[in-house]
Amino acid sequence: MRGMTVAARPVARLSSPGEIVAVVPALCGFVPKESLVVISLRGPRKRVGLTMRFDLEWCRDIPTAAAEAARRLRTDGATRAVLVVHSEEPDDAALAWTALVQAVEVTCDSARIDVTDALLVRAGRWWSYQCRADCCPAEGTPVDVAPTAAVQLVQAEGVLDGRAVLGSRAELVASIAPPVLVAAVSARQHLDRAVDSWLDRFAREGREGVRSHGLAVARAALDRTLCAEGLSLPEAAELAIAVQNVHVRDEVATWALTRHDALLSALTQTARLVVPPDDAAVCALLGWVAYAQGDGGLANVALARALTSVPDYSLALLLSAMLQGQVPPQDVRKLLRDTSRFLRR
C-alpha cells in the first residue's frame, strides 16, 4: 500500500549440521522421538519448505517409507533434502537406521533430489551418515545447548507465530485431549444443555437467529481468552454447539486472518473441555486454523481427534485432503480470504 513501509522478516541461514539438528524441534512443533524427519529444500538458495516426520516403527517397511518421502518431496518442489533420524534404540549409533537412510537417498536420487546431509540424533549427540572426516568424530558431536544466532532466529519466528515447542508429540496430543471420568460426565451434561438451548432458540428465532447468536457466542469466547481465567465449561459447551452450525463455523474460520491467536486459544481451550461427538466441529476448526498458520503438527493432531469422533465430518475430510495434497498454508489463507469476501456479499 502506498505510504506503508513493510519490514521483511530476517532470514536465518543455517550453515552446519548442528544448527539443522537444533532447529528440527521448532520445525516440527515438538521434540521428535523415534522419528525420521525429512526437510525439503527448494531452489538455488535452499529455502526450507515442507518438514515431514515419520514414525520409525512405520518406516520398518523401508521401500514404502523411502518412496513416500521422495513422493512428498517431489510434490513440494524440493531440489534438495536433509534427513534427520531421532532414535534411542540400543543399536550401534553409526549403523542405526542406515538401510532406511540409504533407501531414501537412492529413491530421492532417482527423483533428481539431492540429499545434502543425513544425520542421526541420539543421547544428546549427533552423527552424520555421510561424513567420514575428522570434523565428525566417531563418538558423535554434542547437540549444542547454546543456540547460534541463526537457531535463535528460527525459534523466535515460532514464538512470534504463536507456536510453542513441546517435549514430544504425546505432549501435543495431550494439549488438546478431552476431559475424562467425572469431568467428562460434567462436560456431557453441559453440552446437552447447550443443545437444548440451541433448539429452543431455533424454534423461536429460526436459522438467522441461531446464526447471529452463534457468532455472538464465538466473539465472546475470543474476548474471554484475554482474561486470565479463560473459558468456563458452560462457555466452551456453548461454543462447541455454536460452531456445529456450518454458517457460524465458516465465518469463525475466517477470523483466523485477523484474530488468529485469540481464536486458536479459544478453540484449544474448548477442545480440552468438551467430549465426543460434539468435539468434531471444534477440533476440525482448530486444525484448519493451525494449518493456515503453518502448524502442521497441531493440525494433524486436531484432525485425528475430529475424525475419531465423527469419521465422515466434512470439514475434517477436507482438511485431511489438503494435508495429504500438501496444499501450502498460504493457499489456505487465500481460501479463507475468498470465504470472507463471499460472506460479506
C-alpha positions as CSV (number, residue, x, y, z in Angstrom):
1,M,0.0,0.0,0.0
2,R,1.2,3.5,-0.8
3,G,3.0,5.2,2.1
4,M,3.3,2.0,4.1
5,T,6.7,0.5,5.0
6,V,6.7,-3.2,5.4
7,A,9.7,-4.7,7.3
8,A,10.6,-8.1,5.9
9,R,11.4,-10.8,8.5
10,P,15.1,-11.6,8.6
11,V,16.3,-14.9,7.0
12,A,18.0,-17.5,9.2
13,R,21.0,-19.0,7.4
14,L,21.8,-22.5,8.7
15,S,25.4,-23.4,7.9
16,S,26.2,-26.5,9.9
17,P,24.6,-29.9,10.7
18,G,24.5,-28.9,14.4
19,E,22.3,-25.9,13.5
20,I,20.0,-28.2,11.5
21,V,19.6,-30.6,14.4
22,A,18.9,-27.6,16.7
23,V,16.0,-26.2,14.6
24,V,14.2,-29.6,14.0
25,P,12.0,-29.3,17.1
26,A,11.0,-25.7,16.1
27,L,10.1,-27.0,12.6
28,C,8.1,-30.0,13.9
29,G,6.5,-28.1,16.9
30,F,7.8,-30.8,19.3
31,V,11.0,-32.8,20.0
32,P,10.8,-35.8,17.7
33,K,11.3,-39.2,19.2
34,E,11.9,-42.4,17.2
35,S,11.3,-40.5,14.1
36,L,12.6,-39.8,10.6
37,V,12.4,-36.1,9.9
38,V,12.7,-35.1,6.2
39,I,13.3,-31.4,5.4
40,S,12.5,-30.2,1.9
41,L,14.9,-27.6,0.5
42,R,13.8,-25.6,-2.5
43,G,15.6,-23.6,-5.3
44,P,19.1,-22.4,-5.6
45,R,19.0,-20.7,-2.2
46,K,17.9,-23.9,-0.4
47,R,14.9,-22.4,1.3
48,V,13.2,-24.7,3.8
49,G,9.9,-26.0,2.5
50,L,7.9,-28.9,3.9
51,T,9.1,-30.6,7.1
52,M,7.8,-34.2,7.4
53,R,8.0,-36.6,10.4
54,F,7.6,-40.3,10.0
55,D,7.3,-42.8,12.9
56,L,10.3,-45.1,12.7
57,E,8.1,-48.1,13.5
58,W,6.2,-47.3,10.3
59,C,9.5,-46.9,8.5
60,R,10.4,-50.5,9.1
61,D,8.8,-51.1,5.7
62,I,11.8,-49.4,4.2
63,P,10.8,-49.4,0.4
64,T,7.4,-47.9,1.2
65,A,8.8,-45.3,3.6
66,A,11.5,-44.2,1.1
67,A,9.0,-44.0,-1.8
68,E,6.6,-41.9,0.4
69,A,9.3,-39.5,1.5
70,A,10.5,-39.0,-2.1
71,R,7.0,-38.5,-3.4
72,R,6.2,-35.8,-0.9
73,L,9.5,-34.1,-1.5
74,R,8.7,-34.1,-5.2
75,T,5.2,-32.7,-4.6
76,D,6.8,-29.9,-2.5
77,G,9.1,-28.9,-5.4
78,A,12.3,-29.9,-3.5
79,T,15.6,-29.8,-5.2
80,R,17.5,-31.0,-2.1
81,A,16.6,-32.5,1.2
82,V,18.1,-33.2,4.7
83,L,17.3,-36.3,6.7
84,V,17.4,-36.4,10.4
85,V,16.8,-39.7,12.3
86,H,15.9,-39.4,16.0
87,S,16.3,-42.7,17.8
88,E,17.4,-44.1,21.1
89,E,17.3,-47.7,20.1
90,P,20.1,-49.8,21.6
91,D,22.0,-50.4,18.3
92,D,25.4,-49.2,17.3
93,A,24.9,-45.4,16.7
94,A,26.8,-45.4,13.4
95,L,24.7,-48.2,11.9
96,A,21.3,-47.5,13.3
97,W,18.7,-47.0,10.5
98,T,21.5,-46.9,7.9
99,A,19.4,-49.0,5.5
100,L,16.5,-46.6,5.7
101,V,18.7,-43.6,5.1
102,Q,20.3,-45.2,2.1
103,A,17.0,-46.2,0.6
104,V,15.7,-42.7,0.9
105,E,18.9,-41.3,-0.7
106,V,18.6,-43.8,-3.6
107,T,14.9,-43.0,-4.2
108,C,15.5,-39.3,-4.0
109,D,18.4,-39.6,-6.4
110,S,16.0,-41.2,-8.9
111,A,13.7,-38.3,-8.4
112,R,16.6,-35.8,-9.0
113,I,16.5,-34.7,-5.4
114,D,19.9,-34.4,-3.8
115,V,20.1,-35.5,-0.1
116,T,22.7,-32.9,1.1
117,D,23.1,-34.5,4.6
118,A,21.7,-37.3,6.7
119,L,22.0,-37.1,10.4
120,L,21.4,-39.3,13.4
121,V,20.4,-37.8,16.8
122,R,20.8,-39.9,19.8
123,A,21.5,-39.4,23.5
124,G,22.2,-35.7,23.2
125,R,24.7,-36.2,20.3
126,W,24.5,-36.2,16.5
127,W,26.3,-38.2,13.8
128,S,26.4,-37.8,10.0
129,Y,25.6,-40.8,7.9
130,Q,27.5,-39.2,5.0
131,C,30.6,-37.6,6.5
132,R,33.7,-39.7,7.5
133,A,36.1,-36.8,8.0
134,D,37.7,-35.7,11.3
135,C,35.0,-33.0,11.7
136,C,32.5,-35.8,12.5
137,P,34.1,-37.9,15.3
138,A,33.1,-41.5,15.8
139,E,31.7,-40.7,19.3
140,G,29.4,-38.1,17.8
141,T,29.1,-34.3,18.4
142,P,27.2,-33.0,21.3
143,V,23.9,-31.2,20.4
144,D,24.7,-27.5,21.2
145,V,22.7,-26.3,24.2
146,A,23.7,-22.7,23.4
147,P,21.9,-22.0,20.1
148,T,23.6,-19.9,17.5
149,A,22.1,-16.6,16.3
150,A,20.5,-18.4,13.3
151,V,18.9,-21.0,15.5
152,Q,17.6,-18.3,17.9
153,L,16.1,-16.5,14.9
154,V,14.2,-19.7,13.9
155,Q,13.0,-20.2,17.4
156,A,11.9,-16.6,17.7
157,E,9.9,-16.9,14.5
158,G,8.0,-19.7,16.1
159,V,7.2,-17.7,19.2
160,L,6.2,-14.7,17.0
161,D,3.7,-17.0,15.2
162,G,2.4,-18.4,18.5
163,R,3.9,-21.9,18.1
164,A,5.3,-23.4,21.3
165,V,7.8,-26.3,21.0
166,L,6.6,-29.2,23.2
167,G,8.7,-32.0,24.6
168,S,7.1,-34.7,22.4
169,R,4.2,-35.5,20.1
170,A,2.5,-37.1,23.1
171,E,2.5,-33.7,24.8
172,L,1.0,-32.2,21.7
173,V,-1.8,-34.7,21.7
174,A,-2.3,-34.2,25.5
175,S,-2.5,-30.4,24.9
176,I,-6.0,-30.8,23.3
177,A,-7.1,-34.0,24.9
178,P,-10.8,-34.2,26.1
179,P,-11.8,-34.5,29.7
180,V,-12.1,-37.9,31.3
181,L,-14.1,-39.6,34.1
182,V,-16.1,-37.2,36.3
183,A,-15.0,-34.2,34.2
184,A,-16.3,-36.0,31.0
185,V,-19.7,-36.6,32.6
186,S,-19.9,-32.9,33.6
187,A,-18.9,-31.9,30.0
188,R,-21.6,-34.1,28.5
189,Q,-24.2,-32.5,30.8
190,H,-23.2,-29.0,29.8
191,L,-23.2,-30.0,26.1
192,D,-26.7,-31.4,26.4
193,R,-27.9,-28.2,28.0
194,A,-26.3,-26.2,25.2
195,V,-28.1,-28.3,22.6
196,D,-31.5,-27.8,24.3
197,S,-30.8,-24.1,24.4
198,W,-30.0,-24.1,20.7
199,L,-33.1,-26.0,19.8
200,D,-35.3,-23.6,21.9
201,R,-33.7,-20.6,20.2
202,F,-34.2,-22.2,16.7
203,A,-37.9,-22.7,17.5
204,R,-38.3,-19.0,18.5
205,E,-35.9,-17.2,16.1
206,G,-35.2,-19.6,13.2
207,R,-32.0,-20.1,11.3
208,E,-30.9,-16.5,11.2
209,G,-31.5,-16.2,15.0
210,V,-29.3,-19.1,15.9
211,R,-26.6,-18.0,13.4
212,S,-26.5,-14.5,14.9
213,H,-26.4,-15.9,18.4
214,G,-23.7,-18.4,17.5
215,L,-21.4,-15.6,16.1
216,A,-22.0,-13.6,19.3
217,V,-21.0,-16.7,21.4
218,A,-17.9,-17.1,19.4
219,R,-16.9,-13.4,19.6
220,A,-17.5,-13.5,23.4
221,A,-15.3,-16.6,23.6
222,L,-12.4,-14.8,21.8
223,D,-12.7,-11.8,24.1
224,R,-12.8,-14.2,27.1
225,T,-9.5,-15.7,26.2
226,L,-7.9,-12.3,27.1
227,C,-8.9,-12.9,30.7
228,A,-6.6,-14.8,33.0
229,E,-9.2,-17.5,33.9
230,G,-10.1,-18.4,30.3
231,L,-13.3,-20.2,29.2
232,S,-15.6,-21.8,31.6
233,L,-17.2,-25.2,30.9
234,P,-20.6,-23.7,30.0
235,E,-19.0,-21.2,27.7
236,A,-16.9,-24.0,26.0
237,A,-20.0,-26.1,25.6
238,E,-22.0,-23.2,24.1
239,L,-19.1,-22.5,21.6
240,A,-18.8,-26.2,20.6
241,I,-22.5,-26.4,19.8
242,A,-22.5,-23.0,18.0
243,V,-19.8,-24.0,15.5
244,Q,-21.7,-27.1,14.5
245,N,-23.8,-24.6,12.5
246,V,-22.0,-24.6,9.2
247,H,-22.6,-20.8,8.6
248,V,-21.2,-19.9,12.0
249,R,-18.3,-22.3,11.6
250,D,-17.2,-21.0,8.3
251,E,-17.4,-17.4,9.3
252,V,-15.5,-18.1,12.5
253,A,-12.8,-19.8,10.4
254,T,-12.2,-16.5,8.6
255,W,-11.3,-14.8,11.9
256,A,-8.0,-16.7,11.6
257,L,-6.9,-13.9,9.3
258,T,-7.3,-11.1,11.9
259,R,-7.6,-12.7,15.3
260,H,-5.5,-15.9,14.9
261,D,-4.0,-16.0,18.5
262,A,-7.3,-15.4,20.3
263,L,-9.2,-17.9,18.0
264,L,-6.5,-20.6,18.4
265,S,-6.6,-20.1,22.2
266,A,-10.4,-20.3,22.4
267,L,-10.6,-23.4,20.2
268,T,-7.8,-25.1,22.2
269,Q,-9.5,-24.4,25.5
270,T,-12.8,-25.6,24.2
271,A,-11.3,-28.8,22.8
272,R,-10.0,-29.6,26.3
273,L,-13.4,-29.1,27.9
274,V,-15.8,-31.0,25.5
275,V,-16.3,-34.6,24.6
276,P,-17.1,-36.7,21.5
277,P,-19.0,-36.5,19.3
278,D,-19.7,-32.8,19.9
279,D,-15.9,-32.0,19.7
280,A,-15.7,-32.8,16.0
281,A,-16.5,-29.3,14.7
282,V,-14.3,-27.6,17.2
283,C,-11.3,-29.9,16.5
284,A,-11.7,-29.7,12.7
285,L,-11.9,-25.9,13.0
286,L,-8.8,-25.9,15.3
287,G,-6.9,-28.0,12.8
288,W,-7.9,-25.6,10.0
289,V,-6.7,-22.5,11.9
290,A,-3.4,-24.2,12.9
291,Y,-2.8,-25.3,9.2
292,A,-3.5,-21.7,8.0
293,Q,-0.6,-20.6,10.1
294,G,1.7,-23.4,9.0
295,D,1.4,-25.5,12.2
296,G,1.2,-28.9,10.6
297,G,1.8,-30.8,13.9
298,L,-1.2,-29.3,15.7
299,A,-3.3,-29.5,12.5
300,N,-2.7,-33.3,12.2
301,V,-3.4,-34.0,15.9
302,A,-6.6,-31.9,15.9
303,L,-7.7,-33.6,12.6
304,A,-7.1,-37.1,14.1
305,R,-9.4,-36.3,17.1
306,A,-12.1,-34.8,14.8
307,L,-12.1,-37.9,12.6
308,T,-12.1,-40.2,15.6
309,S,-15.2,-38.5,16.9
310,V,-17.1,-38.3,13.5
311,P,-15.3,-40.2,10.7
312,D,-17.3,-38.5,8.0
313,Y,-17.3,-35.0,9.2
314,S,-17.0,-32.9,6.1
315,L,-14.6,-30.1,7.2
316,A,-12.3,-32.7,8.7
317,L,-12.3,-34.7,5.4
318,L,-11.5,-31.5,3.5
319,L,-8.6,-30.7,5.9
320,S,-7.3,-34.3,5.5
321,A,-7.3,-34.0,1.7
322,M,-5.5,-30.7,1.9
323,L,-2.8,-32.1,4.2
324,Q,-2.4,-35.2,2.1
325,G,-2.2,-33.0,-1.0
326,Q,0.4,-30.7,0.7
327,V,-1.6,-27.6,0.0
328,P,0.6,-24.7,1.1
329,P,-0.7,-22.7,4.2
330,Q,-0.7,-19.5,2.1
331,D,-3.3,-21.2,-0.2
332,V,-5.4,-22.0,2.9
333,R,-5.2,-18.3,3.9
334,K,-6.3,-17.3,0.4
335,L,-9.3,-19.6,0.6
336,L,-10.2,-18.0,4.0
337,R,-10.0,-14.6,2.3
338,D,-12.2,-15.7,-0.5
339,T,-14.7,-17.1,2.0
340,S,-14.6,-13.8,3.9
341,R,-15.4,-11.8,0.8
342,F,-18.2,-14.3,-0.1
343,L,-19.8,-13.9,3.3
344,R,-19.6,-10.1,3.2
345,R,-21.5,-10.2,-0.1
